[in-house]
C-alpha cells in the first residue's frame, strides 16, 4: 500500500548546529519549507522531497542571520532555495530507515544519508491521519560552497565545517485531506 504525506511545517522543525570559535555551538532553524513523503510497503518505492526557503534561516541573532543570507554563505539572492530529493530508502529494522538522497545548497548537490526513526502515527482531533519522523545527518558546509571563515588569534577558526542537522517532521496523509475537500 502506498500513502502520500505532506510535511506540516507548523508542527515540524528543521534544526542545525555548528561549532563557533571551536569550543561552543550555535544552533538555528530554517522556518519556511514544504515537502512530501511517499511511503510504500516496499521501502524501495518510497521517496522524500523537500524545498526550503534559504532566507528563512533563524539563529536568534539578526546580524548573524543577515550574514548567513549574504554571498559569504547561502547567497539567498542567487540561490533562494535548498532542496532535498531522496534516491533510495532502506529499511534498517524496527522503526528505523536510512534515506539516501541529494541535498542541494547554492546549486551544489551532494549525496547525504539521513538516519530516520519513525516516531508514530495516528489521527488528530479533526480526523486527519498524521505521521512523525526524526532524522539526523551531518554535512561538511564546504562541500556546498559555504567557504567563508576567519582564523582566530588563539588558533582555530570562527566557524566549524561540520553542520549537524536534525529534522523533527510531522506530516499529514494527503488522501484523507483530499476526501475532506
Backbone torsions as a table, in degrees:
resi	resn	phi	psi	omega
1	UNK	NA	134.9	-179.7
2	UNK	-109.7	133.2	175.8
3	UNK	-129.9	146.8	178.1
4	UNK	-117.0	137.6	-174.6
5	UNK	-129.0	137.1	174.0
6	UNK	-99.3	133.8	178.5
7	UNK	-66.0	131.1	178.3
8	UNK	-96.4	95.7	-175.5
9	UNK	-63.3	-23.0	179.7
10	UNK	-76.2	-11.5	178.0
11	UNK	-127.4	23.8	-179.0
12	UNK	-131.5	165.1	178.8
13	UNK	-141.2	133.1	168.0
14	UNK	-110.8	109.1	-177.0
15	UNK	-118.2	159.4	177.7
16	UNK	-149.3	160.9	172.0
17	UNK	-143.6	150.7	-179.1
18	UNK	-149.1	145.9	178.9
19	UNK	-65.6	139.4	176.0
20	UNK	-125.7	125.4	-179.4
21	UNK	55.2	34.4	173.0
22	UNK	72.9	-38.6	-167.2
23	UNK	-107.1	-3.7	178.1
24	UNK	-137.9	173.6	179.7
25	UNK	-121.5	144.8	169.6
26	UNK	-105.7	135.1	179.2
27	UNK	-114.5	151.1	179.2
28	UNK	-157.1	178.9	-179.7
29	UNK	-139.9	160.1	168.3
30	UNK	-110.9	125.9	-166.7
31	UNK	-97.4	-22.7	-175.9
32	UNK	-121.1	122.5	-178.9
33	UNK	-163.8	160.5	174.1
34	UNK	-135.4	159.3	177.4
35	UNK	-177.4	166.0	179.2
36	UNK	-139.6	151.7	179.3
37	UNK	-129.9	128.5	171.4
38	UNK	-110.1	124.6	179.1
39	UNK	-111.9	136.5	178.7
40	UNK	-131.8	152.6	176.2
41	UNK	-56.4	-30.5	174.0
42	UNK	-96.2	105.1	-176.3
43	UNK	-53.0	-28.0	179.8
44	UNK	-62.6	-20.2	178.5
45	UNK	-96.3	2.7	178.9
46	UNK	-88.0	157.0	177.1
47	UNK	-156.0	164.4	177.9
48	UNK	-137.9	138.3	172.2
49	UNK	-137.0	142.3	177.4
50	UNK	-150.5	149.4	174.6
51	UNK	-129.9	133.8	-175.4
52	UNK	-123.8	133.2	174.8
53	UNK	-74.7	109.0	-176.4
54	UNK	-60.9	-31.1	-179.6
55	UNK	-70.8	-10.2	-177.9
56	UNK	-85.1	11.1	179.4
57	UNK	-62.6	138.2	-177.2
58	UNK	-144.0	111.9	175.8
59	UNK	-108.6	3.5	-179.9
60	UNK	88.1	0.2	179.7
61	UNK	-131.1	111.8	-173.9
62	UNK	-57.4	-42.5	-178.0
63	UNK	-64.9	-43.5	178.5
64	UNK	-65.4	-42.8	179.9
65	UNK	-61.2	-40.0	176.7
66	UNK	-61.5	-42.8	179.0
67	UNK	-64.2	-40.7	179.3
68	UNK	-65.5	-29.8	178.0
69	UNK	-77.9	-17.4	-174.3
70	UNK	-74.8	175.5	179.1
71	UNK	-62.7	-19.5	176.6
72	UNK	-64.4	-27.8	-177.5
73	UNK	-127.2	-101.8	-172.4
74	UNK	-75.1	-22.4	179.6
75	UNK	49.7	58.6	-172.2
76	UNK	-63.3	-20.5	176.2
77	UNK	-65.8	-40.1	-179.1
78	UNK	-92.2	-30.9	-174.5
79	UNK	-131.5	76.7	-171.8
80	UNK	-72.4	-11.4	-171.9
81	UNK	-132.4	138.7	168.1
82	UNK	-100.1	142.3	-178.1
83	UNK	-132.9	149.8	171.4
84	UNK	-134.7	134.5	175.5
85	UNK	-139.5	121.4	-179.2
86	UNK	-71.0	151.3	174.2
87	UNK	-116.2	-16.4	-179.1
88	UNK	-162.2	142.2	173.8
89	UNK	-126.4	124.3	-179.7
90	UNK	-116.6	135.5	172.7
91	UNK	-82.4	120.3	-179.9
92	UNK	-107.3	12.1	174.6
93	UNK	105.0	148.7	-178.9
94	UNK	61.8	-132.6	179.2
95	UNK	-99.2	24.6	-173.8
96	UNK	-112.7	142.3	176.5
97	UNK	-131.3	157.1	169.7
98	UNK	-118.1	120.0	-179.9
99	UNK	-109.9	116.9	178.7
100	UNK	-103.4	135.7	-179.5
101	UNK	-166.3	-179.2	180.0
102	UNK	-102.6	123.0	173.9
103	UNK	-100.5	130.1	-179.9
104	UNK	-117.6	122.1	176.1
105	UNK	-131.8	129.9	-179.0
106	UNK	56.3	35.1	-178.4
107	UNK	62.7	18.9	172.5
108	UNK	-107.6	122.7	180.0
109	UNK	-106.4	134.2	176.9
110	UNK	-137.4	147.7	176.7
111	UNK	-74.6	135.5	174.7
112	UNK	-130.5	156.9	178.4
113	UNK	-119.6	121.8	176.8
114	UNK	-99.4	125.6	171.2
115	UNK	-89.2	117.8	-169.1
116	UNK	-118.5	137.7	172.3
117	UNK	-119.1	127.8	173.4
118	UNK	-78.0	126.6	-175.0
119	UNK	-104.4	2.6	174.3
120	UNK	130.1	173.1	177.6
121	UNK	-152.8	156.5	179.2
122	UNK	175.3	177.5	-179.6
123	UNK	-88.9	139.3	173.5
124	UNK	-86.8	175.1	-177.1
125	UNK	-62.1	-13.8	-178.4
126	UNK	-103.6	8.4	176.6
127	UNK	87.9	3.9	177.1
128	UNK	-80.3	139.1	173.1
129	UNK	-84.2	131.3	-178.6
130	UNK	-125.7	154.3	179.3
131	UNK	-139.3	150.8	-179.4
132	UNK	-128.5	149.1	177.3
133	UNK	-143.9	148.2	167.6
134	UNK	-119.5	131.6	-179.1
135	UNK	-132.5	145.9	179.5
136	UNK	-136.0	145.7	171.6
137	UNK	-157.8	168.7	173.3
138	UNK	-132.6	143.3	177.1
139	UNK	-130.5	161.7	170.2
140	UNK	-98.2	115.9	-175.0
141	UNK	-59.7	-30.4	-179.0
142	UNK	-67.1	-25.5	176.6
143	UNK	-62.9	-19.7	-177.6
144	UNK	-109.1	14.3	177.3
145	UNK	83.9	11.4	178.0
146	UNK	-91.7	81.2	-168.8
147	UNK	-93.9	-22.7	-170.1
148	UNK	-54.7	139.9	174.9
149	UNK	-163.6	173.3	177.8
150	UNK	-143.0	131.2	178.6
151	UNK	-76.9	137.2	179.7
152	UNK	-90.2	145.2	179.2
153	UNK	-57.8	-36.9	-178.3
154	UNK	-82.8	-0.2	-177.8
155	UNK	105.2	153.2	-177.3
156	UNK	85.9	-171.6	-178.1
157	UNK	-127.6	160.2	-177.1
158	UNK	-66.3	-44.0	-174.5
159	UNK	-118.7	127.1	177.5
160	UNK	-68.0	163.9	179.0
161	UNK	-87.9	-35.3	-175.5
162	UNK	-81.6	128.8	176.3
163	UNK	-113.8	120.5	175.7
164	UNK	-91.9	128.7	-176.7
165	UNK	-117.8	133.1	176.2
166	UNK	-131.9	126.9	179.1
167	UNK	-110.3	133.3	172.3
168	UNK	-121.0	101.9	-168.0
169	UNK	-111.7	133.2	168.9
170	UNK	-120.4	134.2	-177.7
171	UNK	-132.0	154.6	-176.7
172	UNK	-112.1	134.3	179.1
173	UNK	-65.1	126.0	-176.7
174	UNK	-74.3	-29.3	-179.4
175	UNK	-64.4	-43.3	179.3
176	UNK	-65.3	-39.6	179.3
177	UNK	-66.5	-43.5	-179.2
178	UNK	-63.7	-34.6	177.7
179	UNK	-63.5	-39.1	-176.3
180	UNK	-72.3	-24.4	-176.1
181	UNK	-74.2	NA	NA
